[in-house]
């Protein structure tokens, strides 16, 4: 079994997506971009 539907698997995927979102936000702010990019680009 690959564990996709176990609570641990769901928690792991959710954590990965939140971490990726946080990294995208951090990158946008640390590059000093004058126009902030939409976070939709980090959705997939």
DSSP file (Angstrom, degrees, kcal/mol; ACC not computed):
  #  RESIDUE AA STRUCTURE BP1 BP2  ACC     N-H-->O    O-->H-N    N-H-->O    O-->H-N    TCO  KAPPA ALPHA  PHI   PSI    X-CA   Y-CA   Z-CA
    1    1 A X              0   0    0      0, 0.0     0, 0.0     0, 0.0     0, 0.0   0.000 360.0 360.0 360.0 144.3    0.0    0.0    0.0
    2    2 A X        -     0   0    0      1,-0.0     0, 0.0     7,-0.0     0, 0.0   0.573 360.0-127.7 -91.7  -9.4    1.2    3.5   -0.8
    3    3 A X    >   +     0   0    0      1,-0.1     3,-0.6     2,-0.0     6,-0.2   0.702  60.8 139.4  77.9  20.0   -0.4    5.2    2.2
    4    4 A X  T 3  S+     0   0    0      1,-0.2     9,-0.1     5,-0.1    -1,-0.1   0.833  76.3  36.5 -68.5 -31.0   -2.2    7.9    0.2
    5    5 A X  T 3  S+     0   0    0      4,-0.1    -1,-0.2     5,-0.1     2,-0.1   0.366  91.3 106.6-106.7   6.4   -5.4    7.7    2.3
    6    6 A X  S <> S-     0   0    0     -3,-0.6     4,-2.5     1,-0.1     5,-0.2  -0.485  82.8-113.4 -77.2 155.9   -3.9    7.0    5.7
    7    7 A X  H  > S+     0   0    0      1,-0.2     4,-2.5     2,-0.2     5,-0.2   0.886 119.6  52.3 -56.2 -37.9   -4.0    9.9    8.2
    8    8 A X  H  > S+     0   0    0      2,-0.2     4,-2.3     1,-0.2    -1,-0.2   0.892 109.4  49.2 -66.2 -38.1   -0.2   10.1    8.0
    9    9 A X  H  > S+     0   0    0     -6,-0.2     4,-2.4     2,-0.2    -2,-0.2   0.907 112.1  47.3 -66.7 -42.5   -0.3   10.3    4.2
   10   10 A X  H  X S+     0   0    0     -4,-2.5     4,-2.5     2,-0.2     5,-0.2   0.918 113.0  49.6 -64.3 -43.2   -2.8   13.1    4.2
   11   11 A X  H  X S+     0   0    0     -4,-2.5     4,-2.5    -5,-0.2    -2,-0.2   0.902 110.5  50.6 -62.1 -41.7   -0.8   14.9    6.9
   12   12 A X  H  X S+     0   0    0     -4,-2.3     4,-2.3     2,-0.2    -2,-0.2   0.923 112.2  45.8 -64.3 -45.0    2.4   14.5    4.9
   13   13 A X  H  X S+     0   0    0     -4,-2.4     4,-2.2     2,-0.2    -2,-0.2   0.904 113.5  49.3 -65.9 -40.8    0.8   15.8    1.6
   14   14 A X  H  X S+     0   0    0     -4,-2.5     4,-2.3     1,-0.2    -2,-0.2   0.918 111.5  49.7 -63.9 -42.6   -0.8   18.8    3.4
   15   15 A X  H  X S+     0   0    0     -4,-2.5     4,-2.4    -5,-0.2    -2,-0.2   0.897 109.4  51.5 -62.3 -41.2    2.5   19.6    5.1
   16   16 A X  H  X S+     0   0    0     -4,-2.3     4,-2.3     1,-0.2    -1,-0.2   0.911 111.2  47.3 -62.6 -42.4    4.3   19.5    1.8
   17   17 A X  H  X S+     0   0    0     -4,-2.2     4,-2.3     2,-0.2    -2,-0.2   0.895 112.4  48.6 -69.1 -39.0    1.8   21.8    0.2
   18   18 A X  H  X S+     0   0    0     -4,-2.3     4,-2.6     2,-0.2    -1,-0.2   0.901 111.8  50.1 -66.4 -39.3    1.9   24.3    3.1
   19   19 A X  H  X S+     0   0    0     -4,-2.4     4,-2.3     2,-0.2    -2,-0.2   0.906 110.9  49.2 -64.0 -41.5    5.7   24.2    3.0
   20   20 A X  H  X S+     0   0    0     -4,-2.3     4,-2.1     2,-0.2    -2,-0.2   0.895 111.6  49.4 -64.8 -39.7    5.7   24.9   -0.7
   21   21 A X  H  X S+     0   0    0     -4,-2.3     4,-2.4     2,-0.2    -2,-0.2   0.923 111.2  48.8 -64.6 -44.4    3.3   27.8   -0.3
   22   22 A X  H  X S+     0   0    0     -4,-2.6     4,-2.7     1,-0.2    -2,-0.2   0.889 110.3  51.8 -62.3 -39.3    5.4   29.3    2.5
   23   23 A X  H  X S+     0   0    0     -4,-2.3     4,-2.6     2,-0.2    -1,-0.2   0.892 109.4  50.2 -64.8 -39.2    8.5   28.9    0.3
   24   24 A X  H  X S+     0   0    0     -4,-2.1     4,-2.1     2,-0.2    -2,-0.2   0.912 112.4  46.1 -64.7 -42.9    6.8   30.7   -2.5
   25   25 A X  H  X S+     0   0    0     -4,-2.4     4,-2.2     2,-0.2    -2,-0.2   0.931 113.7  49.2 -64.3 -45.6    5.7   33.6   -0.3
   26   26 A X  H  X S+     0   0    0     -4,-2.7     4,-2.7     1,-0.2     5,-0.2   0.918 111.0  49.9 -59.7 -44.8    9.2   33.8    1.2
   27   27 A X  H  X S+     0   0    0     -4,-2.6     4,-1.6     1,-0.2    -1,-0.2   0.903 109.7  51.1 -62.6 -41.9   10.8   33.9   -2.2
   28   28 A X  H  <>S+     0   0    0     -4,-2.1     5,-1.0     1,-0.2     4,-0.4   0.910 115.4  41.9 -62.5 -42.4    8.5   36.6   -3.4
   29   29 A X  H ><5S+     0   0    0     -4,-2.2     3,-0.7     1,-0.2    -2,-0.2   0.865 113.7  50.4 -75.8 -35.6    9.2   38.8   -0.4
   30   30 A X  H 3<5S+     0   0    0     -4,-2.7    -1,-0.2     1,-0.2    -2,-0.2   0.737 101.8  61.0 -78.5 -20.7   13.0   38.2   -0.3
   31   31 A X  T 3<5S-     0   0    0     -4,-1.6    -1,-0.2    -5,-0.2    -2,-0.2   0.644 103.2-131.0 -78.1 -12.2   13.6   39.0   -3.9
   32   32 A X  T < 5 -     0   0    0     -3,-0.7    -3,-0.1    -4,-0.4    -2,-0.1   0.818  35.4-176.8  69.9  30.8   12.3   42.5   -3.4
   33   33 A X      < -     0   0    0     -5,-1.0    -1,-0.2     1,-0.1     3,-0.1  -0.383  25.1-144.7 -63.7 135.0    9.9   42.3   -6.3
   34   34 A X  S    S+     0   0    0      1,-0.2     2,-0.6    -2,-0.1    -1,-0.1   0.884  92.0  42.7 -70.1 -37.6    8.1   45.6   -6.8
   35   35 A X  S    S-     0   0    0     -3,-0.0     2,-0.3     0, 0.0    -1,-0.2  -0.949  90.2-133.4-110.1 123.7    5.0   43.8   -8.0
   36   36 A X        -     0   0    0     -2,-0.6     2,-0.1    -3,-0.1     3,-0.1  -0.553  21.7-125.4 -77.0 134.1    4.1   40.8   -6.0
   37   37 A X        -     0   0    0     -2,-0.3     2,-0.1     1,-0.1    -1,-0.1  -0.421  29.1 -97.8 -78.2 154.5    3.2   37.7   -8.0
   38   38 A X    >   -     0   0    0      1,-0.1     3,-1.0    -2,-0.1     4,-0.2  -0.442  21.9-135.6 -68.4 142.6   -0.1   35.9   -7.6
   39   39 A X  G >  S+     0   0    0      1,-0.2     3,-1.5     2,-0.2     4,-0.2   0.573  94.1  84.7 -76.7  -8.3    0.1   32.8   -5.3
   40   40 A X  G >  S+     0   0    0      1,-0.3     3,-1.7     2,-0.2     4,-0.4   0.821  78.7  66.8 -61.7 -29.1   -2.0   30.9   -7.9
   41   41 A X  G <  S+     0   0    0     -3,-1.0     3,-0.3     1,-0.3    -1,-0.3   0.767  99.7  50.6 -62.3 -24.4    1.3   30.2   -9.7
   42   42 A X  G <  S+     0   0    0     -3,-1.5    -1,-0.3     1,-0.2    -2,-0.2   0.383  85.6  91.0 -93.3   3.4    2.4   28.1   -6.7
   43   43 A X    <         0   0    0     -3,-1.7    -1,-0.2    -4,-0.2    -2,-0.1   0.877 360.0 360.0 -69.3 -38.2   -0.8   26.0   -6.7
   44   44 A X              0   0    0     -4,-0.4    -1,-0.2    -3,-0.3    -2,-0.1   0.363 360.0 360.0-130.0 360.0    0.3   23.3   -9.0
